[in-house]
Amino acid sequence: MATRTKLTLSACLLVSVFALSALALAQDAGNDLPALHVLSCDGKCADFTPARPLAHDPPPAFGTYQWTVAALVMAQYVIGVDGKVRTVDLLQVQGPRSFADRTLDAIHKWTFEPARLNGLPIESVMQYNVTYDGPVRGAHARQFVIDAYNRAGGLIKDGKDSEAVAALNGAGKLSDLNFYERSMMAFPLAMLAFKRQDYLETRRIVGLAEEMGKGSLDPVTERGLWELQIESDLMLGDMVDANRAYDHLVHNRNFDLEAPAVKLLAKANSSAGAMPVLAATGKIPSRDEGDVYTFALYRNTFAFQTLSGSLDSFRLVCNPRIMESKIADTAQWKVPKSWGSCVLLVRGAPGSTFRILQTAS
């Protein structure tokens, strides 16, 4: 197979002078987050009652489709104090967008008995994942997909990367393939994206293969995908996701403690604490992929630096709290350590790129 671009730790964690200048403009570095909302305690609060579904009809069936049509839809929604769904964010769709649109429409119509704390109604956040399987399931691929995969493999070995991409694209859009076919095509596509140093695209494709190929990927391919995930995460500055990928990789029967990705992660973990700023690169997905960019915080103080396009707002979800805010490059947010692990949902114009700058408290 083609050799991968060599990574260095400094490239993973390097923060530009411009990024540091953006932090110097921060106005609210010492303040806690505004608009605190207490949410579901998941059993940690003695007087907490979770939201209870009242009208909760699933998305309507799509009728008869070709055997190749399949989709995974992941959405997060906020239930207001009146029990109605206040906002819905599409975290990810793998498959035709029509599946996501119908799912979101159904969620908007749901009603709940709101969550309560000490007898008073409160807002809460829930996530809904649904898989739409085609009539044919399992490890089945059509011959033209297999031919494209094999042809691309030969071209990659010969160093003809652009021709390999063309061969893979000749099988059609990934969203038009079944789950197994998508996971087949994902590995060579991810390798080629990594060689181009397009780490956001590498991670997106690997994520697709991880979800679609569960239970059907051979151990060698699975190991390769997790290692690509780790290396791409580190190049993007996403320490939490890199360690999440490692947690999966260690369960692979071909796990190698001496693999370059494993060694690189160990060096990053040992050095990250001494870095004054960790810069993580993100991108708002296209409408065919989702509506928000999700990112798990590694530190509890963060700011944004827009690189291209425009950012709008974010939701911060920290069990058991949430808050929402507009985004400004001149603002900085500090999360109380008592809030625990937190995940950002970033909204903006599709294709917008940005950095999340995390500073040491």
Residue pairs with C-beta under 8 A, 6 or more apart in sequence:
1 156
1 157
1 191
2 156
2 157
2 159
2 161
2 191
2 192
2 195
4 191
4 194
4 195
4 231
5 194
5 195
5 197
7 231
7 234
7 235
7 260
7 264
9 264
9 267
9 268
9 271
11 235
12 234
12 235
12 237
12 264
12 268
13 237
13 268
13 271
13 272
13 275
13 278
13 279
14 279
15 275
15 276
15 277
15 278
15 279
15 357
16 279
18 305
19 277
19 279
19 305
19 355
19 357
20 277
22 303
22 305
22 329
22 330
22 357
23 277
23 303
23 332
23 357
23 359
25 329
25 330
26 303
26 330
26 331
26 332
27 330
27 331
27 332
28 331
28 332
28 333
28 334
29 301
29 332
29 334
30 334
31 334
32 334
32 335
32 336
33 316
33 323
33 325
33 333
33 334
33 335
33 336
34 323
34 325
35 323
35 324
35 325
36 321
36 323
37 122
37 123
37 321
37 322
37 323
38 117
38 122
38 320
38 321
39 115
39 122
39 123
39 124
39 125
39 319
39 320
39 321
39 322
40 48
40 50
40 51
40 115
40 124
40 125
40 319
40 320
41 48
41 117
41 319
41 320
42 50
42 319
42 320
44 320
45 117
45 320
47 116
47 117
47 118
47 119
48 115
48 116
48 117
49 115
49 116
49 117
50 115
50 124
51 79
51 83
51 112
51 113
51 114
51 115
51 124
51 126
52 112
52 113
53 110
53 111
53 112
54 83
54 111
54 112
54 113
55 109
55 110
55 111
56 110
56 111
56 112
57 106
57 109
57 110
58 106
58 130
59 102
59 103
59 105
59 106
59 130
60 102
60 106
62 69
62 98
62 99
62 102
62 132
65 134
65 135
66 134
67 134
67 135
67 136
67 178
68 134
68 136
68 142
68 176
68 177
68 178
68 181
69 95
69 96
69 132
69 134
69 176
69 178
70 95
70 131
70 132
70 133
70 134
70 178
70 179
71 93
71 94
71 95
71 96
71 99
71 100
71 131
71 132
71 175
72 92
72 93
72 94
72 95
72 129
72 130
72 131
72 132
72 211
72 212
73 90
73 92
73 93
73 95
73 99
73 100
73 103
73 129
73 130
73 131
73 132
74 90
74 91
74 92
74 93
74 127
74 128
74 129
75 88
75 89
75 90
75 91
75 100
75 103
75 104
75 107
75 127
75 128
75 129
76 88
76 89
76 91
76 125
76 126
76 127
76 128
76 317
76 345
77 85
77 86
77 87
77 88
77 89
77 107
77 110
77 125
77 126
77 127
77 128
78 85
78 86
78 87
78 88
78 123
78 124
78 125
78 315
78 322
79 85
79 86
79 112
79 114
79 115
79 123
79 124
79 125
79 126
80 86
80 114
80 123
81 114
81 121
81 122
81 123
82 114
82 121
83 111
83 112
83 113
83 114
83 121
84 111
84 112
85 107
85 108
85 109
85 110
85 111
85 112
86 123
88 104
88 107
88 108
89 291
89 292
89 315
89 345
89 347
90 100
90 104
90 290
90 291
90 292
91 127
91 290
91 291
91 292
91 294
91 345
92 207
92 285
92 289
92 290
93 99
93 100
93 288
93 289
93 290
94 175
94 182
94 208
94 211
94 212
95 132
95 175
96 175
96 176
97 287
97 288
99 132
103 128
103 130
107 128
114 121
114 122
114 123
114 124
115 121
115 122
115 123
115 124
116 122
123 322
125 317
125 322
133 179
134 178
134 179
136 178
137 179
138 180
138 216
139 180
139 216
140 178
140 180
141 149
141 178
141 180
141 181
141 184
142 181
144 171
145 171
145 177
145 181
145 184
145 185
146 184
148 167
148 168
148 170
148 171
148 185
149 168
149 171
149 184
149 185
149 188
151 167
152 164
152 165
152 167
152 168
152 188
153 164
153 188
155 161
155 163
155 164
155 167
156 164
156 188
156 191
156 192
161 192
161 195
161 196
164 188
164 192
165 189
165 192
168 185
168 188
168 189
168 192
171 177
171 181
171 185
174 182
174 185
174 186
174 208
175 288
177 185
179 212
179 213
180 212
180 213
180 216
182 208
182 209
182 212
182 213
183 208
183 209
183 212
183 213
183 216
183 217
186 205
186 206
186 208
186 209
186 212
186 213
186 225
187 209
187 221
187 224
187 225
189 205
190 202
190 205
190 206
190 209
190 225
190 228
191 224
191 228
193 199
193 201
193 202
193 205
194 202
194 228
194 231
194 232
197 235
199 232
199 235
199 236
199 281
200 232
200 236
200 281
200 282
200 283
202 228
202 232
203 229
203 232
203 233
203 236
203 241
204 285
204 289
206 225
206 226
206 228
206 229
206 232
207 229
209 217
209 225
210 225
210 229
210 248
213 221
213 222
217 225
219 252
219 253
219 254
220 254
222 252
223 249
223 252
223 254
223 255
223 256
226 245
226 246
226 248
226 249
226 252
226 261
227 249
227 259
227 260
227 261
227 262
228 261
229 241
229 242
229 245
230 242
230 245
230 246
230 249
230 261
230 262
230 264
230 265
231 260
231 261
231 264
233 239
233 241
233 242
233 245
234 242
234 264
234 265
234 268
236 280
236 281
236 282
237 278
237 279
237 280
237 281
237 355
237 356
238 280
238 295
238 296
238 298
239 268
239 269
239 272
239 278
239 298
240 296
240 297
240 298
241 296
242 265
242 268
243 265
243 269
244 296
246 262
246 265
249 255
249 261
249 262
256 262
272 278
272 298
273 360
275 360
276 359
276 360
277 357
277 358
277 359
277 360
278 298
278 299
278 357
278 358
278 359
279 305
279 355
279 356
279 357
279 358
280 295
280 298
280 355
280 356
280 357
280 358
281 307
281 353
281 354
281 355
282 293
282 295
282 346
282 353
282 354
282 355
282 356
283 293
283 351
283 352
283 353
283 354
284 292
284 293
284 309
284 311
284 346
284 347
284 348
284 349
284 350
284 351
284 352
284 353
285 291
285 292
285 293
285 350
286 350
286 351
287 350
291 347
292 345
292 346
292 347
293 344
293 345
293 346
293 348
294 343
294 344
294 345
294 346
295 343
295 344
295 346
295 356
296 341
296 342
296 343
296 344
297 335
297 341
297 342
297 343
297 344
297 358
298 358
299 358
299 359
299 360
299 361
300 334
300 335
300 336
300 337
300 339
300 342
300 361
301 332
301 333
301 334
301 335
301 358
301 359
301 360
301 361
302 332
302 333
302 335
302 344
302 356
302 357
302 358
302 359
303 329
303 331
303 332
303 333
303 356
303 357
303 359
304 311
304 327
304 328
304 329
304 331
304 346
304 354
304 355
304 356
304 357
305 329
305 354
305 355
305 357
306 329
306 352
306 353
306 354
307 352
307 353
307 354
307 355
308 351
308 352
308 353
309 348
309 349
309 350
309 351
309 352
309 353
310 348
310 349
310 352
311 327
311 346
311 347
311 348
311 349
311 352
311 354
312 326
312 327
312 347
312 348
312 349
313 324
313 325
313 326
313 327
313 347
314 324
314 325
314 327
314 344
314 345
314 346
314 347
315 322
315 323
315 324
315 344
315 345
316 322
316 323
316 324
316 325
316 333
316 335
316 342
316 343
316 344
316 345
317 342
317 343
317 345
318 335
318 339
318 340
318 341
318 342
318 343
319 340
319 341
321 339
325 333
327 346
327 348
332 359
334 361
335 342
337 361
344 356
346 354
346 356
348 354
